Amino acid sequence: MGIHDIIEGKKQWRAHMARVKALPPDYQIVYKEMQKYLFKIGPIDLLGGSLLPGILDFFEEGVAAGKGVLELIGDDVAAFCDDLVKDSRTYADIYQESISGKHDTAEK
C-alpha cells in the first residue's frame, strides 16, 4: 500500500463520515453504534468492502422515505448487525481456527 492509496483511503473515509453527519441525530447514533459493534466483531472485509457504505445507503433511503431508524432495523441493533455479517469470515473465526489447529497438533 503506497502513500497515494493511504491518502485516497482517507479522502474516501472523510467523505463517508460527512454523509453520516448529514443524517438525522437518531440515525447517526445508531450508525455509530453499529460501526463500533462491527469493528469489535471484525468482519475481514469491513473496511475494504461495501458493508458500511451499504448501511449508509440504506439509512439515507430510510430518511428519504420518512422512516425512523428503528423502523428500518428493529430494536436490536446487534442482531441486525449479526444478520448482516452472518456469512462473513471474521478475525475471531481466524483466531478460533488457529487455536483449534494448535490444539489438534498438541493432541497428536
N, C-alpha and C positions, 0 to 999 in steps of 0.2 A: 504494500500500500504506500503510494507516494504522497508527497505533500499536497499535490493537486487533488488527490482523492480525499484527503482529510479536509481540505478547505471546502470542497464540493459537498461533502457529507455534513459539515457544519452549516452550510447555507441551507441545505435541504431540511435539517433538523430545526433551524430557526424559523423557516417558512412554515413547517409543520406546527410548531408551537404557537406561531402567530395565528394560525387557523383555530387552534384550541382556545386561545384567549378571546377570539371573536364569538365563541359560543356563549349562551346564557350561563349564569353562575352555577345553576344546578347541574348542567351538562359538564361544565369544567370540573366540578368536584368529583363527579362520577368518573370522568375520563382519567383524572389524575390518580384516583384510587385503583382503577383498572390497570393503569400503567405501572403503578407500584407493585400490584399483585403479579402482573405478568413478568416484571423484572425479577421478582422473587422466585417464581416457579421456573423461569428461564427457558422458554422455547428457543431452540437453537436459531431459528430463522427470524427471531423477533425484530432485530434491528435492520437487517438487510431485506426483510420480506415485506409483505403488504398488509400484515396484521394491524398495526397501529394506524396506518393511513386508511385502511378499510373501516376500522371502527369510527374514525373521524368522519369519513364519508357518510356512514350510517347515521351518525349523530346529526350531521348537517341536514340530511334528508328529514330526520325527525323534527328538527327545529322548523324547517320549511313547511312541514305538514301541521305544525302547531301542537305537536305531542310533547308530553313531559318525558323526561329521560327514563323514569321508572316504568312508564307505559311501554317503552321500547324493549327494555332489558329485564324487567321484573324486579322484585325486591332483593334478590340475592345476587349481588354483583360478582362474587367469587364463583358461583355456579355458572353464571353466564360466561365468565372467562374460561372456566374449565371446559365448557362445551365448545368454545372457540378453538381450543388447543388440544382437544381430546385425542386427535390422531397425529399430533406433532411430537417429535422427539424433544426431550428437554435435557438440560445439563444434569438434572437429577437422575434421569434414565441412564445416561452415560456413566455417572458415578456408581449407580447400583450395579451396572454391568461389570464395571471394573472390580468392584468388591466381590461380586459373585465369581468372577474369573479367578481372582486371587484365592478366594475361599475354596473353590473346586481344586485348584492345583495344590493347596495345602493338605487336602484330604488324601490325595493320591500318593 
